[in-house]
């Protein structure tokens, strides 16, 4: 599913986390209690949906939004926040590696497209290639790349035919 379909879904996650973790039960206020249960249900529901969608962008966006909410709500000294930030960065390395391994061929294909597109973009940085011109220019650059013998066997498996997307 495209990223724009997950934007609203991911945008609500920090609000749900805020209610679930930081809004306390108040005696006699049924609205607050109901919001707590709804937000807790939404968090559990969203974990299931995010795992099922297998969208790397949605997973990364949700983790970043949830971590930013926790960071904003932390009430401790700056030195403790720095240690928490260091721990988050240490945990991000396996998380990002896991995101890469989740759909390795797709990630390699995107990296290959960027590798082929970069020289063309560098040559025509200000003028561009025109509306609808990317598939033609990309196809020419990809053909030249393999004609010069720069391509590997793994890259041949990742070849994208720009004419099929029109």
Phi and psi in degrees as a GROMACS rama.xvg file:
@    title "Ramachandran Plot"
@    xaxis  label "Phi"
@    yaxis  label "Psi"
@TYPE xy
-67.2563  156.643  UNK-2
-62.094  -38.8954  UNK-3
-63.0245  -22.3005  UNK-4
-75.8126  -21.7526  UNK-5
-96.5217  -7.10645  UNK-6
-60.2987  -50.9241  UNK-7
-63.6062  -36.5727  UNK-8
-63.284  -43.1935  UNK-9
-77.4457  -29.8141  UNK-10
-65.8179  -27.3201  UNK-11
-82.2851  -20.1229  UNK-12
-55.1682  -46.5511  UNK-13
-64.1026  -33.7763  UNK-14
-67.1028  -41.179  UNK-15
-64.959  -40.114  UNK-16
-64.563  -39.2999  UNK-17
-60.41  -46.3737  UNK-18
-68.8345  -40.4184  UNK-19
-69.0312  -37.6502  UNK-20
-97.145  -34.7577  UNK-21
-111.275  -9.09838  UNK-22
-95.1729  119.621  UNK-23
-89.3989  156.725  UNK-24
-65.5152  133.576  UNK-25
-115.738  131.77  UNK-26
-61.5116  122.769  UNK-27
86.0417  0.986178  UNK-28
-106.505  96.1922  UNK-29
-69.5864  -29.3765  UNK-30
-64.8915  -43.7574  UNK-31
-65.5749  -41.8337  UNK-32
-63.5291  -41.105  UNK-33
-65.8606  -40.2621  UNK-34
-64.3116  -36.0769  UNK-35
-62.8056  -48.789  UNK-36
-65.703  -38.7104  UNK-37
-64.5393  -42.4786  UNK-38
-68.8381  -38.1618  UNK-39
-64.1665  -41.7889  UNK-40
-63.2744  -41.6923  UNK-41
-63.2172  -39.797  UNK-42
-63.3881  -44.8502  UNK-43
-65.3304  -43.002  UNK-44
-62.6811  -40.7967  UNK-45
-68.5971  -33.9907  UNK-46
-62.319  -43.2867  UNK-47
-63.4154  -46.1464  UNK-48
-64.8378  -43.8361  UNK-49
-64.485  -35.896  UNK-50
-69.9627  -38.5516  UNK-51
-72.9289  -30.9344  UNK-52
-75.2753  -24.3083  UNK-53
51.2065  42.7146  UNK-54
-103.126  113.929  UNK-55
-61.889  -40.6157  UNK-56
-64.8481  -41.2769  UNK-57
-66.6579  -39.9259  UNK-58
-65.4682  -44.5179  UNK-59
-66.1651  -42.6833  UNK-60
-63.4517  -39.3465  UNK-61
-68.2957  -40.329  UNK-62
-65.2858  -42.1783  UNK-63
-64.3593  -42.9959  UNK-64
-67.7814  -38.2679  UNK-65
-68.7736  -41.0275  UNK-66
-66.3944  -35.7139  UNK-67
-67.2998  -35.7478  UNK-68
-67.306  -42.8586  UNK-69
-63.9976  -40.5009  UNK-70
-62.0695  -42.5309  UNK-71
-68.1891  -31.2623  UNK-72
-89.4592  -9.39865  UNK-73
-67.2004  131.325  UNK-74
-117.378  84.7342  UNK-75
-152.292  176.759  UNK-76
-68.7401  158.629  UNK-77
-63.0358  -32.0232  UNK-78
-66.6296  -37.4194  UNK-79
-68.5908  -37.4566  UNK-80
-64.156  -35.0155  UNK-81
-66.7232  -40.2297  UNK-82
-65.5679  -38.961  UNK-83
-64.0182  -41.9519  UNK-84
-63.0179  -40.7576  UNK-85
-63.3035  -42.5199  UNK-86
-62.7756  -39.3359  UNK-87
-63.6224  -42.8446  UNK-88
-64.5217  -37.5133  UNK-89
-65.6385  -37.4496  UNK-90
-77.4268  -19.6399  UNK-91
-70.1404  -29.6497  UNK-92
-61.8102  -51.2445  UNK-93
-67.2103  -31.6523  UNK-94
-64.2911  -46.3016  UNK-95
-67.574  -36.5691  UNK-96
-63.4302  -40.8341  UNK-97
-62.837  -37.6901  UNK-98
-65.3015  -35.8093  UNK-99
-68.4355  -45.0626  UNK-100
-70.2646  -25.9542  UNK-101
-54.323  -46.8784  UNK-102
-135.391  73.3377  UNK-103
-61.8449  -45.1091  UNK-104
-64.6783  -38.2235  UNK-105
-65.5565  -43.4304  UNK-106
-65.7063  -41.3294  UNK-107
-64.931  -37.0434  UNK-108
-63.7536  -41.5957  UNK-109
-65.6864  -41.3798  UNK-110
-63.4477  -36.8079  UNK-111
-66.5356  -41.2259  UNK-112
-61.1022  -43.1832  UNK-113
-64.6206  -38.9795  UNK-114
-62.5237  -40.2216  UNK-115
-76.6625  -36.913  UNK-116
-76.9559  -25.9881  UNK-117
-59.9325  -48.6854  UNK-118
-61.0023  -37.4402  UNK-119
-65.9684  -43.5066  UNK-120
-65.6351  -34.2951  UNK-121
-69.0127  -34.9842  UNK-122
-72.4585  -37.9043  UNK-123
-117.772  49.5016  UNK-124
-66.0996  -35.5  UNK-125
-96.6599  -34.9395  UNK-126
-86.6029  -29.9729  UNK-127
73.4857  -171.228  UNK-128
-113.471  2.23602  UNK-129
92.8151  162.802  UNK-130
-67.7522  124.747  UNK-131
77.4886  8.41116  UNK-132
-89.7295  -11.1839  UNK-133
-61.6459  -46.3736  UNK-134
-58.1742  -39.6083  UNK-135
-66.3831  -49.0805  UNK-136
-65.4141  -40.4539  UNK-137
-64.6723  -43.1823  UNK-138
-60.2754  -42.1793  UNK-139
-63.2076  -43.688  UNK-140
-66.4658  -37.8521  UNK-141
-67.8336  -41.4214  UNK-142
-63.1348  -43.3392  UNK-143
-64.489  -36.7635  UNK-144
-60.9238  -45.8366  UNK-145
-78.7702  -29.696  UNK-146
-65.295  -35.1286  UNK-147
-77.2922  -4.83624  UNK-148
80.8247  19.7104  UNK-149
-82.8807  -21.1975  UNK-150
-74.259  148.225  UNK-151
-102.774  174.392  UNK-152
-64.2998  -39.9379  UNK-153
-65.9808  -37.3143  UNK-154
-69.1131  -31.2263  UNK-155
-63.3823  -31.3361  UNK-156
-72.1882  -20.7109  UNK-157
-97.3204  3.30349  UNK-158
-59.4889  134.895  UNK-159
-112.378  132.028  UNK-160
-95.4366  104.462  UNK-161
-64.6905  -25.2421  UNK-162
-67.3274  -24.56  UNK-163
-72.8953  -19.5855  UNK-164
-88.4293  -3.23259  UNK-165
